[in-house]
Amino acid sequence: MAFTTTTLREGLNIAFRALIANKTRSLLTTLGIVIGVLTVTVMLMIIQGLNTSFTSQLSILGSNTIYIERWPWIITDGSWWKYINRPEVTAANYEYLRDHSQDAYAVAAGAGTRRTVGYRDERLERVRINGATPEYLDASGFDLDVGRFFSHTDERAARQVCVIGSDLRDDLFRSVNPMGRDIRIGNNRFRVVGILTEQGESFGETMDKRVVIPLSTFEKVYGHRRGVQIVAKAAEGVSVDDLEDEMHYLMRRARELKPLEEDNFVINRQEMLESFYKRMTSGIYAAGLIIGGIALLVGGVGIMNIMLVSVTERTWEIGMRKAVGAKTTDILWQFLVEAMLICSAGGLLGLGLAAAAGAAIKSQLPVSLPLWLALAAVGFSATVGLLFGIFPAAKASRLDPIVALRSE
């Protein structure tokens, strides 16, 4: 063990002295490694940041929740014409599912539009107005921060009450308590009875710039022609697949579809977006790895080339070390350590540049540099040095000391 430690320390000392003696050459040699590590690390930082952001935003939809609608969330084959002539999903469909479902914890319906919302002299444009049934909170990913949600009595009477998002509380009311006050939605007044908890952004749109009113009030004010979205959340112990099967069966019954007739509705769920996202990012991920791999390969070849030059320049030194007792493994280790140090230095430099690039693009794209990624970047660089340093190190270790001493 003592011999191994001594050999390691001696190899590191010689390698450091060689690198310091040839600073410019060492720096130029690492450029390929720097570019490779920079490319791969930035790509992985973006992918990691997107994954974290996407998972956070996707959680709002709920992993045990399904959405019954006229349109699928994602159309990849251009067949939008297939869905445009479908009948809308209606409030009557919602009532049938709510009354007959055994597997749902809650079934709710909602519809939406955008309108200008005002309070006194303050106005907000293009605010999301959601009409929803009283089960909306139980079925969706929203929750109340203050106040109450509207009741079945509010729904039956089509009362003009509302629950607002945190953006409206901050931008419309500022320091005023919104509870019990009236806001204007177009020409109609609605009394604030609750405030939703802050949700943040989801897929580029804030979830907090919204007003939720009873669905019956929504239909009274904005008409019955637009369809609704039905949201169903699985009961405890019921899988989302079982819930989807039940809802599919009940929707066909509600729409009186014959056995051979095609569905005229779709059931959307979280996994659809997750699968589409993985297909999209896998191509970017693969492209980044290929580009970074090519750069690392070029860098590795450069390391091998410069190490071969170094072996030629230091032939006499190698012969002298062997003449005074250095073993073949000592020489092999010396040049392997040197190659690994050069690549590790390039890896650290590339990692530093990647961190700086991540900070620069953070305002435009979500990025994340976890510890495992930083360690992997440096470790992979050292591995490249090990692999491409084997041949020059082996060549140096096999030199005959007498022949090597004559080279001077």
HELIX and SHEET records of a PDB file:
HELIX    1   1 ALA A    2  ALA A   21  1                                  20    
HELIX    2   2 LYS A   23  THR A   29  1                                   7    
HELIX    3   3 LEU A   31  LEU A   58  1                                  28    
HELIX    4   4 TRP A   81  ILE A   84  1                                   4    
HELIX    5   5 ALA A   91  HIS A  100  1                                  10    
HELIX    6   6 TYR A  136  ALA A  139  1                                   4    
HELIX    7   7 HIS A  152  ALA A  157  1                                   6    
HELIX    8   8 SER A  166  LEU A  168  1                                   3    
HELIX    9   9 ARG A  169  PHE A  173  3                                   5    
HELIX   10  10 LEU A  215  TYR A  222  1                                   8    
HELIX   11  11 VAL A  240  ALA A  254  1                                  15    
HELIX   12  12 GLN A  270  GLU A  313  1                                  44    
HELIX   13  13 THR A  315  ALA A  323  1                                   9    
HELIX   14  14 THR A  328  ILE A  361  1                                  34    
HELIX   15  15 LEU A  371  SER A  397  1                                  27    
HELIX   16  16 PRO A  401  ARG A  406  1                                   6    
SHEET    1   A 9 LEU A 144  GLY A 147  0                                        
SHEET    2   A 9 ASN A 188  LEU A 196 -1                                        
SHEET    3   A 9 VAL A 161  ILE A 164  1                                        
SHEET    4   A 9 ARG A 210  PRO A 214 -1                                        
SHEET    5   A 9 GLU A 122  ALA A 132  1                                        
SHEET    6   A 9 ALA A 104  TYR A 119 -1                                        
SHEET    7   A 9 GLN A 229  ALA A 234 -1                                        
SHEET    8   A 9 THR A  65  GLU A  69 -1                                        
SHEET    9   A 9 VAL A 266  ARG A 269 -1                                        
SHEET    1   B 7 LEU A 144  GLY A 147  0                                        
SHEET    2   B 7 ASN A 188  LEU A 196 -1                                        
SHEET    3   B 7 VAL A 161  ILE A 164  1                                        
SHEET    4   B 7 ARG A 210  PRO A 214 -1                                        
SHEET    5   B 7 GLU A 122  ALA A 132  1                                        
SHEET    6   B 7 ALA A 104  TYR A 119 -1                                        
SHEET    7   B 7 ASP A 182  ILE A 185 -1                                        
SHEET    1   C 2 GLU A 201  SER A 202  0                                        
SHEET    2   C 2 GLU A 205  THR A 206 -1                                        
END                                                                             
